[in-house]
């Protein structure tokens, strides 16, 4: 397969099964190196939102500040790729970011009257399209009289930078009993729907192939 044929062949993917969490597609006539590249990109090469910066205003829980920040960073967030830009590609080109590349989320538990768990449902986002994929993710346990109050910023990133930006829980490639045919299975973290991960993955791999072809052409020139 030549570079020019890659995007055309991947444009006609055969969906075997899909639901809100997982999709399985048949890849036929796609060389292993391209199929595996798509698998890797679907796992950690499609941008999604994750909390990246946390300002601890108050934390009297038993969990240290760095542990609290780590917990928050691992909460999967719903992602709208049409609405937001990756910071490196945003027109603002600002370290502090703007409303097109960063989203503020806040949480004020109030002083606990009895022992309780603080859940992801208590995170309030300034943009309703970017919020936890589940309301039931535990963040910290509070004893009576304890409290946390935080402000945090989420941004788009890729799992190649940190696992908290992985768009998929898993992405596997298996052979079938037919020659030159493979099954790609992708399970989403919930940030994006599985079908969108595959489509974005195809676009990303195609873009990288074109860039690589241009590099080769420049070397040959």
N, C-alpha and C positions, 0 to 999 in steps of 0.2 A: 504494500500500500504506500502510495506517495503522500507527501504532506498535503497536497491539494485535495486529496480524496477524503481526508479524515473527517472534516466537519460534515460533508455530505453523507457519509456512511452513518455517522452518529445522529443525524437528524431524523432517522426513521427507526427509533427504538421501539421494541415490542414489549409492552407492559404485560407481565404475567399475572401479577397481583398487586394491589395497593390498598391501603387504608390510611387513617389519619396519622399513623406512627411509622409505617414501614412500606417500602415499595420493592418489588423484584422485577427486573427487566432482563430481557434476552439480548445478548450481544452476539451477532452473527457476522463472521467475516472481518472482525476487528482484531488486529494483531495483539498479542498478549501485552506488549509494552504500552500500547495505547489504552487497552482495557484496564490495566493496573494503574496507569496514570489517572484515569477517571475515578477509579476506586479511591486512590489516595486524596484526590482533590475533594471528592464528596465527603471524606472523613474530616479533613482539616484545612481545605483550601477555599471554602466558600465563606464569605464574611457573615458573621452574626454579632448581635449585641451581647456584651457582658459588662458588669460593673468593673471599672478599672481604677477609679480614685475614690477613696472613702475618707471623709472628715468626721472624726469621732468627737462629737460635742459633749456627750456624757456617756459613760459606761461604768456602771457600778456592779455589773454582773461578774461572775467568776471567770468568764472567758476574757482573756487579754485582748487588747485592741487589735493586734495583728491577727489573732485567731478569728475575731469578729469580721475583720476585713476579708480574710480568706473565705469564710463561709459565704459572705455576700457575693464575692466574685464568682463563686461556683453555682449560683442560682441561674438556671437557663432563662433567657428573656425573649419574649416574642420579638420578631425582627421584621421590619418593613424596608426592603432593599431599594424600593422605588422612592421612598420618602427621604432617606438619609444617605450621606456620603461617608466613605472611609476618611479619617482625618487627613491622611496624606494626599487625598484627591479632592478635598473640599476647597472651595474658592476662598474661604476665610484665611487659610494658611496660618492659623494662629495656634500657639501652644495651649491657650485656654479653650479653644474650640468655639463653636457657635451652635445655634439651634438646629443647624442642618447636619451636624456631625456628633453632637453630644446631647445627652438627655439627663436631667436631674431627677433623682429619686430620693425621697426623704422618709424617715421612720422615726416616730416618737412614741415609745411604748407607754409612756406615763409610768408613774411609780406603781409597782405591782402591789396589790392588796393581799394576794395569796400566790403561792407558787404556780407558775404558768409557763407555757412555751410561747415565744414570739415567733409568728409564722410569716411566710412571704406575703400573705394577704395584707399585712400591715405596711408594706412598702407602697408609698404613693408616688406615682410618676407624673411628671409634668406633661407627658405625651402618652395618651391612652394606647397608642399602637405599640409602645415599648413597655412591657410589664412582665412579671414572672409568668412562666408557662403554667404554673400551678399555684394555688393559694395555700397549699398545705405543706410547703417545704419548711421544716424547722430551722430557725436561725440561732436561737439561744434560749436557755432555760433561765427564768428569773425566779428568785426567791422573794418573799415579802419585803418591800422597801427598796428593791433594786429597780434599775431603769436603764434603758439605752436610748440615746438620741443621736441620730446620724444624718449626714447629707452625703450622697454619693453620686458620681457621674458614670454613666455607661457610654461606651463607644463601640463602633464596629471594629472587629479584629478577626484574625484568622488563627486557626489552631496550630499552625506552624510557629506562631509566636508564643502561645500558651494554650494548654488543653482546655481552659475555660471558654475559648472561642471555637472549640470543635462544633461543627454544625451537625455531626452525627454521633450517636453512641457507638455504632459499628457500621462498617462498610466491607462486605466480603465479596470475593469473586470465586465462583466454583465452576468446574467443568460439568458438562452434560454428557450423555452417552452418544452425542452426535459430534462429528468432527467440526472444528472451527466454530464452536458455539459455547458461550459461557453465560452464566447467570450472575448479575450484579444485584446484591441485596443491600439496601440502605435503610437504617433505622434512625429516625430523626430524634434530636434532643427535645424537640417541641418548638424550637426557635423559628424554624421554617417547616413547611409541609414537605414530606419526602420527595414528591414530584418536583417541587421547586429546587430542592438541593441537586437533583440529577440534572435538571435543565441548566442551572447556574454552573454546575460542574462541567457540563459539555462546553458551555461558552468559555469557561476559564481554560480548559485544556486546549481548546481550539486556538484561543488567543496565544497561549504559550507556544504552541506548535508553530504558529505564524511568526512569532518573535524569533524562535530558534531557526526557522528557515531563513529569515532576513539576516541573522547573524552569519549563517553559512554562506549566503550569497555575498555578504560584505567581505568575508575572508577570501572567497574565490575571486572576487573582483580585485 
